Amino acid sequence: MSGGGSAFHNVTPGKSSKVVACELLKKDTTVVDVDNNVLNAVNVRDVLPVDLIDDELTVMVGQTVLGKLIFDNQDLFIQCIKTGTFYVAVVLSKENGICKVRVQAQSL
């Protein structure tokens, strides 16, 4: 299920308007505060839901928290989640307790 047309508008006076379509946002990043017991159950290419918990982007495995996402433009993702876009974290790699993911809108 996709967020269906949600967009975040950022207009600065005197500059050209910039519209970011929520469904097009993507970010490769590393999961922080990883629970290694949960990480053991995760495989490369797994698609995990991203939830907003206490205004923090959180990667879930079932009902359990894998870890958090922190990156430079996360406020755009948070705004999009609040307006109905669903994001997933695709596991790119996991090694020595480090889990790298690609955050992107959930596709149908």
Beta strands, then each sheet from edge to edge (+ up, - down):
strand 1: 7-10
strand 2: 18-21
strand 3: 26-32
strand 4: 47-53
strand 5: 56-61
strand 6: 64-69
strand 7: 87-95
strand 8: 98-105
sheet 1: 1+ 2-
sheet 2: 3+ 6- 5+ 4- 7+ 8- 3+
end
